[in-house]
Amino acid sequence: MTSHRKQRILAAVVELYNETGEPVGSKRLMELLPDDVSSATIRNEMAQLVEAGYLEQPHTSAGRIPSPQGYRYYIDHLLPQRELLPEERARLESQLRDRAREPERLLENAGKLLAELTACAALCVPAAGVEVRVKRVEIAPLSRTMAMLALQASNGAVKSRVVRCESELTPAVLDIFTNIVREHMLGRRLDAFTQAGVQSLVAMAGVHLLAVAPLLICAAELADEAATREVVVGQHHLPPQLNVQQITQHAAQLLPAQVTVLLGGEGPLQPGTTMLVSPYAIGGDMGGVLGVVGTQRMDYAKIIPGLQFIAALLGDMLTGGLDE
């Protein structure tokens, strides 16, 4: 598309259609275009955009709407670049941190915040193709025979549980548990802790087996729970007949360096739908993607910077993990 005027017309049609959902006519465009362009010239330019596949005319007497090709060109070449205002960034960060009192619900709360911001369904999906491993395990004694156990995986999932032991949790028992975890659990894949593997870990406890066994079994169970941690929030915003499982699986396979926009017909998306995903990193490693799914009629210039900021903030908070 070489004509600057055609680009401005296409951008105006996309933005007006996103706002109103109604086909856009030449008279309405005359009011928006800064140049003194006649209605006949605009109609001619719009006809050429239809012929080139960037616009569609739903009815003979109606105005035009963007085609999937038009949306793609707009997003790739004409989308205004917008940064969040400092007060917007501060508000979003405050809202997410206020909801982050339970680390294991951080992914869900990030999705809820994004769904509220965009009025779309929100996805938070650990990356596929990345080996998810045990990153940290913490134990906090609650009494002589009870402790709180928490596990963080490299995909950002945090799981915790209270464990009751038959024997006293002496300093020696805690040291043995900590040493076994450090030498044989940290850095290992979440799916490595089979029943036989856990039995081997328990055997390492020696004379303290009865006290340490419940702790190691619990840690292995938390690892299993953390292996799958996809979150979908606001499903009532999803366009009808979308396959949520296909969407999350496709999102998990994406490893974008920045925000990626998929339109209907790309991946598992049906015509008229859009998915935007942004990566989040945990400790410098790829953690997964945060995204939104909705109709193509969305305010991309507003949603993209909000999505980027929440994804970056989520990564920072997941990197902090169990520090609190």
C-alpha positions in Angstrom: 0.0 0.0 0.0 1.9 3.0 -1.3 -0.6 5.9 -0.9 -0.4 7.8 2.4 -4.1 8.8 1.9 -5.1 5.1 1.6 -3.3 4.3 4.8 -5.1 7.1 6.7 -8.4 6.0 5.3 -7.8 2.4 6.4 -6.7 3.5 9.9 -9.8 5.7 10.3 -12.1 2.8 9.1 -10.5 0.4 11.5 -10.7 2.7 14.5 -14.2 3.9 13.8 -15.4 0.3 13.2 -13.8 -0.8 16.4 -15.5 2.0 18.3 -19.0 1.7 16.8 -19.3 -1.7 15.1 -21.0 0.0 12.2 -19.8 0.2 8.6 -18.0 3.4 7.8 -19.1 5.7 5.0 -17.3 8.4 3.0 -19.1 11.3 4.7 -18.0 10.2 8.1 -14.4 10.0 6.8 -14.6 13.5 5.4 -15.2 14.8 8.9 -12.1 13.0 10.2 -9.5 13.4 7.5 -7.5 16.7 7.9 -7.1 17.2 4.1 -9.7 18.9 2.0 -10.7 15.7 0.2 -13.9 15.3 -1.6 -16.4 12.6 -0.9 -16.0 11.2 -4.4 -12.2 10.9 -3.9 -12.7 9.1 -0.6 -15.2 6.7 -2.2 -12.7 6.0 -5.0 -9.9 5.3 -2.5 -12.2 3.0 -0.5 -13.2 1.1 -3.6 -9.5 0.5 -4.4 -9.0 -0.7 -0.8 -11.9 -3.1 -1.3 -10.4 -4.3 -4.5 -7.0 -4.8 -2.8 -8.6 -6.8 0.0 -8.1 -4.3 2.8 -11.8 -3.4 3.2 -15.0 -5.2 2.8 -18.5 -3.9 1.9 -21.1 -6.0 3.7 -24.0 -4.6 1.7 -24.3 -2.8 -1.6 -25.5 0.5 -0.1 -23.5 0.2 3.2 -20.1 1.7 4.2 -17.0 -0.4 4.5 -15.5 -2.5 7.3 -12.0 -3.8 7.7 -11.1 -7.2 6.3 -8.7 -9.6 8.1 -6.0 -8.4 5.7 -6.9 -4.8 6.6 -6.6 -5.5 10.3 -3.3 -7.2 9.8 -1.9 -4.2 7.8 -3.2 -1.8 10.4 -1.7 -3.7 13.3 1.7 -4.2 11.6 2.1 -0.7 10.1 -0.5 1.9 11.3 -1.1 1.1 14.9 -0.4 4.2 17.1 2.3 3.6 19.7 1.0 4.5 23.1 2.8 4.4 26.5 1.0 4.1 29.8 0.9 7.3 31.8 2.8 7.2 35.1 -0.4 7.3 37.0 -1.8 4.4 35.0 1.3 2.3 35.7 1.2 3.1 39.4 -2.5 2.2 39.6 -2.0 -1.2 37.8 1.0 -2.0 40.0 -0.9 -1.1 43.2 -3.9 -3.3 42.1 -1.8 -6.3 41.3 0.4 -6.0 44.5 -2.7 -5.7 46.6 -3.9 -9.0 45.2 -0.6 -10.8 45.6 -0.8 -11.8 49.2 -1.2 -15.4 48.2 1.7 -16.3 45.9 0.0 -19.4 44.5 -2.8 -17.1 43.1 -0.6 -14.5 41.5 -1.1 -15.9 38.0 -4.9 -15.9 38.5 -4.9 -12.4 39.9 -2.8 -11.1 37.0 -5.4 -12.6 34.7 -8.3 -11.1 36.6 -6.7 -7.6 36.4 -6.0 -7.9 32.7 -9.6 -9.1 32.1 -10.9 -6.1 34.0 -8.7 -3.7 32.1 -9.5 -5.1 28.6 -13.0 -6.5 28.9 -11.6 -9.6 27.2 -10.9 -13.1 28.3 -7.4 -13.3 29.8 -4.9 -16.2 29.6 -1.9 -16.9 31.7 -0.1 -19.9 30.3 3.4 -21.4 31.1 5.5 -21.8 28.0 5.5 -25.2 26.3 8.8 -26.6 25.1 10.5 -25.2 28.1 11.5 -27.7 30.7 9.7 -26.7 33.9 11.9 -27.4 37.0 11.8 -27.0 40.7 13.2 -23.6 41.5 12.8 -23.3 45.3 11.4 -25.2 48.2 10.9 -23.6 51.6 9.8 -25.0 54.9 8.5 -23.1 57.9 7.8 -25.0 61.1 4.4 -24.2 62.6 4.6 -26.4 65.7 6.6 -29.4 66.9 4.9 -31.7 64.3 3.5 -29.3 61.7 5.2 -27.2 59.0 4.2 -25.1 56.0 5.8 -26.3 52.8 6.0 -24.1 49.7 7.4 -24.9 46.3 8.1 -22.6 43.4 8.5 -23.9 39.8 10.4 -22.2 37.0 7.1 -21.6 35.2 6.1 -19.2 38.0 3.7 -21.6 39.8 3.8 -21.5 43.6 2.2 -24.2 45.6 2.0 -24.5 49.4 0.5 -26.9 51.9 0.5 -27.5 55.7 2.1 -30.9 56.5 1.6 -32.9 59.7 4.3 -35.3 60.7 4.1 -38.2 63.1 7.5 -37.4 64.6 8.9 -34.1 66.0 10.4 -31.7 63.5 13.8 -31.3 65.2 16.6 -29.2 63.8 18.3 -32.4 62.6 15.1 -33.4 60.7 14.8 -30.0 59.0 18.5 -30.1 58.1 18.1 -33.5 56.5 15.1 -32.5 54.5 16.7 -29.3 53.4 19.9 -31.2 52.2 17.9 -33.8 50.3 15.9 -31.1 48.6 19.0 -29.0 47.7 20.9 -32.0 46.3 18.2 -34.1 44.7 15.1 -31.9 44.0 16.2 -28.3 43.1 16.7 -27.9 39.3 15.0 -31.2 38.5 12.0 -31.5 36.1 8.6 -31.5 37.8 7.7 -34.8 36.2 10.8 -36.5 37.6 9.3 -37.3 40.9 7.7 -40.7 40.2 6.6 -43.0 43.1 9.9 -44.9 42.8 11.9 -41.6 42.7 10.2 -40.4 45.9 10.8 -43.7 47.6 14.5 -43.2 46.8 14.5 -39.8 48.3 12.8 -41.0 51.5 15.4 -43.7 51.9 18.1 -41.1 52.1 16.6 -39.8 55.4 18.0 -42.9 57.3 17.0 -43.0 60.9 14.9 -39.9 60.5 12.8 -41.5 57.7 9.4 -41.4 59.6 9.8 -37.6 60.2 11.2 -36.7 56.8 9.0 -38.9 54.6 5.8 -36.8 54.9 7.8 -33.7 53.9 9.4 -35.2 50.8 6.1 -36.8 49.7 4.4 -33.4 50.1 7.1 -31.7 48.1 6.7 -34.2 45.3 3.0 -33.7 45.3 3.4 -29.9 45.1 5.8 -30.4 42.1 3.1 -32.4 40.4 0.5 -29.8 41.0 2.8 -27.1 39.7 3.4 -28.9 36.4 0.2 -27.6 34.8 -0.7 -24.0 35.7 -2.7 -22.5 32.8 -5.2 -19.9 33.9 -8.2 -18.6 31.9 -10.2 -15.7 33.4 -13.3 -14.0 32.1 -14.4 -16.8 29.8 -17.8 -15.0 29.4 -15.9 -12.5 27.2 -14.8 -15.2 24.7 -16.5 -15.2 21.3 -18.8 -18.1 20.8 -17.6 -21.6 19.8 -13.9 -20.9 20.5 -12.0 -23.9 21.7 -10.4 -22.8 25.0 -8.1 -25.8 25.2 -6.8 -25.2 21.6 -6.1 -21.6 22.4 -4.2 -22.2 25.5 -2.2 -25.0 23.9 -1.3 -22.7 21.0 -0.4 -19.8 23.4 1.9 -22.1 25.3 3.8 -22.9 22.2 4.5 -19.2 21.4 7.8 -17.9 22.6 7.5 -14.2 21.5 10.1 -11.6 22.4 7.4 -9.0 22.4 3.6 -8.6 22.0 2.3 -10.9 19.3 -1.1 -10.3 17.7 -2.9 -13.3 16.1 -6.0 -12.7 14.1 -8.9 -15.0 13.0 -7.6 -17.7 10.7 -4.2 -17.7 12.3 -3.5 -20.6 14.6 -6.7 -21.9 16.2 -8.6 -18.6 16.0 -11.9 -18.4 14.2 -12.7 -15.5 11.9 -13.5 -12.3 13.7 -11.4 -13.1 16.8 -8.0 -11.9 18.1 -5.5 -13.1 20.6 -2.7 -10.9 21.9 0.1 -12.4 23.9 3.1 -11.0 25.7 5.9 -13.0 27.3 6.8 -12.8 31.0 10.3 -13.8 32.3 11.2 -15.3 35.6 14.7 -14.7 36.7 15.9 -14.1 33.2 14.3 -17.3 31.8 11.1 -17.6 29.7 8.2 -18.2 32.1 5.2 -18.2 29.8 2.8 -15.8 28.1 0.1 -13.5 29.4 -2.6 -12.7 26.8 -6.1 -11.7 26.0 -8.7 -13.2 23.6 -11.7 -11.3 22.2 -13.2 -10.0 19.0 -11.2 -8.2 16.4 -13.0 -5.0 17.4 -10.8 -4.1 20.3 -8.7 -1.0 21.2 -5.3 -2.3 20.3 -3.5 1.0 21.1 -4.8 0.8 24.7 -4.7 -2.9 25.3 -1.1 -3.6 24.1 0.7 -1.3 26.5 -1.4 -2.5 29.4 -0.7 -6.1 28.5 3.0 -5.4 28.2 3.2 -3.7 31.6 1.2 -6.3 33.5 3.3 -9.1 31.9 6.5 -7.4 32.9 5.2 -6.8 36.4 4.0 -10.4 36.7 7.5 -11.6 35.8 9.1 -9.3 38.4 6.8 -10.5 41.1 7.3 -14.2 40.2 11.0 -13.7 40.2 10.7 -12.5 43.8 8.7 -15.7 44.4 8.9 -16.9 47.9 10.9 -14.0 49.3 8.0 -12.8 51.3 
